[in-house]
């Protein structure tokens, strides 16, 4: 039998049950674990994609690398939001701090949107410049990076989604959809890179524009 031990918050004078404290600790522990794995994965993946984009001459892959790098910052936002949301209620917040986690999710959406605008504007300039002869066809390394990104990001989507549902975290669920948007943008990069390698170099810029669409959709 599990006992619900009730203690008194020395700061607020409010009673806090043992079950509530245990749930709060579990919430923070799971969220921090997922966030740590996400940060490590995003750092490694973004460095690999940036390397592939530069050396394989693919603007689409460079854009995709920037997208992944933005995930590192967004995950830090999630960690802050989860930490605030797991705090016990006090006089200023008698019903808890859950709304602060929603604020973190909204900040994450804004990061997504501004990252997408930067990528989209560069792609539009390349597409409408009309000077496609100066655009280099991407190398095989960019193609490999796109495939690796799709697989890794889809795995991370399901992993993060599982734990977001387990602890009922809106910020963590937003981060899961960020992984899915990365996977979809990498599919766009894969198509564009393939088209550019087949003799249509402008397809790489088109892929960058597709990445922008997915980023904007995820943010909105």
N, C-alpha and C positions, 0 to 999 in steps of 0.2 A: 504494500500500500504506500502511495506517495503522499507525504504530508505537505500541506500548504502552509509553510512557516511564514508568519507575518512579523515584519520588523518595522521599526520607525526610522524614516529618513531624518538624520540628525540636522540636515540643513533646512529642510522645509517643514518637518514635523508631520509629514504625510506618512501613512502606513504603506509599506511596500511588501508584497507577498514574495515568498521564496520562489514560487513558480514563475513569477514575473521576472525576477532577477536572473533565473536560470535561462529563460527564454531570450532575454536581452543579451546575455553572454553568448548563447548559441548563435543568435542572429549576427552578432559582430564577428564571431570566430569564423563562421562560414563565409560571410561577405568578404572578410579580409583575405581568406585563403584563395577565393576565386579571383579577387582583385590582384593578388600577388602573382598568380599564375598568368593572368591576362597581361600584366605589365611585362613580365619576362618574355612571353610569346610575342607581344607586339614589338618590343625592342629588337629582338632577333629577326623577326620577319621584315620589319621596316628597313633595317640595315641591309638585309639580303636583297630586298626588292630595289632599294636605292642603288646598290652596287650593280645589280642586273640592268637597271634602267640606264645608268650612266655608261657602262661599258658595252651594252647592247644597243645603245642609241634609241631608246624608247621613251618618249615623253609620257606615254600612257602609263608605263610602269613606274616612272618617277612620280607621277601624280598619285598612283596607287600607293606608293611608299609613303608619301606625305599623308595620305588618308590614314594609313596604319599608324604612323607616328602620332597623329592627333589622338589616336585611341589611348596612348599613354597618359596624356593630360586628362582625357575624359574619365579614365579609370580612377585617377587621383581624385577627381571631383566626386565620383561614386563613393570612394573610401571616406571622404569628408562627410558626405551626405548620410551614409550609413552610421558613422560615428555619432553624428548629431541626433539621428532618428532613434538610436538605441539608448539615449539618455533617459533617465527617469523623469517623471513629471515634477514640476516645481510650481512656485507661486505664479511666475510669469507664463508658464505653459502647463496648466493643470491637466490638460488632456494629452500630454506627451509632446514629442518633437517630430512626429511623423511627417508633418507638413514640410519640414526642412529637407526631408529626403526628396520630396516632390520638386523643391526648388533646385536641388542638385540635378535631378533628371532634366529640368528645363534648361539649366546651364549647359548640360551635355548636348541638348538639341541645338542650341545656339552655336556651340563649337563645330558641330557637324555642318550647319548651314554656311558659316563663314569659310570653312575649309573648302566646301563645294563651290562657292562663288569664285574663289581664287583659281581653282582648277578649271572651272567652266569658262572664265574670261580668257585664259591662256589658249584653250582649245578653240574658241570662236575666232580669235585672232589668226591662228594657224590655218583654220579652214577657209576663212574669207580673204586670206592674203592672196590666194590664187597662184602663188609661186611654189608649187609643189616639187619642182625639180631640185630644190635645195633640201628637201626633207629626206633623211636617210632611212632606209629600211631597217627595222630592228633585227637583232641577231637572235640565235636560238636560245641564248641564256634568258632573254626576256620572256620567251614562251614558257620555258621551264619554271621561271619565277611565278608566272600567272597561274600555272597549274598547281604548284605547291601552295600558293596563297589561297586558292579556292578550297582545297582539301583542309588545310589547317583552320581557316576561318569558319568553315561549316562545322567542323568538330567543336570549335570553341563556342559557336552559337548554341549548339545543343547542350554542351556542358554548362554554360552560364545560365541558360534557360531553365535547366533542371533545378539548379540551386536557387534561382530567383523565385521559382514556384514553391520550393521547399520552405523558404523563410519569408515568402510573401513580400519581396522587395521590389518596388517600382523602379528604383535607380538601377538595380542589378538587371532587371528585365530590359531597361533601356539600353544597357551595355550589351546585352545579348543581341538585341536588334542591331546594334552597331556592328557586331561581328557579322551578322547576316548581310548588312549593307556592304561590308568589305568583301564578302564572298561574291555578291552580285556584281560589284564594281570590277572585281578581278575577272569575272566572266566577260564583262564588256572589254576589259583590257586584252583578254585572250583572243577575242574575236577581232579586235582592231589590229593587234600585233600579227595575227595570222594573215589578215588581209593585206597588211603592209608588206609582209614577207613574200606574198604572192604577186607583188608588183603594184600595189596601190598604197603608196606611202602616206597619203592623206588619211587613211583608215586609222592610223595611230592617233591622230588628232581627234578623229571622230570618237574613238574609244575614250579619250579624255573627257569629251563632252558627255558621253554616256555615264561615265563615273560621276560627273557632276549631278546628273539627273537622279541617280540612285542616292547620292548623299543628301540632296535637297529633299527627296521623298522621305528618307528616314528621319530627317530633322523635323519636318512638318508633321 
